[in-house]
Amino acid sequence: MAKTVKTDRRKFMKYSTIGILALVGGAGVALSPKGVVAEDKLRPPGAVEENEFLALCIKCGQCLQVCPYHSIKLADVAKGHGVGTPYIDATERGCYACDAVPCVLACPSGALDHHTEKATDIHMGIAVLEFPDTCIAISNTPVPAGYNEKMHAFINKTNNVTEYEDKVLEHLDEFEGKACTLCADMCPIPNPLSAISMVPSGSGNKPEIYDGCIGCGVCQEVCPTSIPSIVVKPRMTYDEYYNKA
């Protein structure tokens, strides 16, 4: 009887160990760069190609810590692959294209390319007027009262609000009741007219995107419609979207 118990125990240990090694091996495949599926997230400035980014990012959060606008978040388990990697939710807060690009300087692994040294070096994606039918600039509808409540709410829940954020909010408060030019006027790059301008359309004006757009997502953040009329397509270039024909 004792011999049988010892034999069964040895078999149990043997096959349990094999099972554990198989699980670990499977996890290794799932977590290895080749096993990770690239995702359509808006990454911080300087992010290298997505699969390489996922392989290089050490999830240290230093880019998040130095962002003066609190634009960068870390993906949680609900966000799919790349748990702990930085991304930007432009509907909540876009990237304000800081002159020195501190998030890139803070990255120790090369996931954010250090050749991105200034705002005009940033290429995150491209803005697109995805829902022109809801754009209040085209319908010549004034910016509604309370449109910026979400921005105030974002500030109110943010620790260590910076002077940069206060200036953005102060500027946003000036648009209420006026013809909407928010996406164009809030564009943060040094020469915003190279990226976006308002052109006549219907009874009002509509945003027109140019190849100077860096895909920062500020236009998406400040759009006053309940679902942003203008959105950023991550990692897509101007030519890929506008000249694809």
Disulfide bonds with the S-S distance in Angstrom:
none
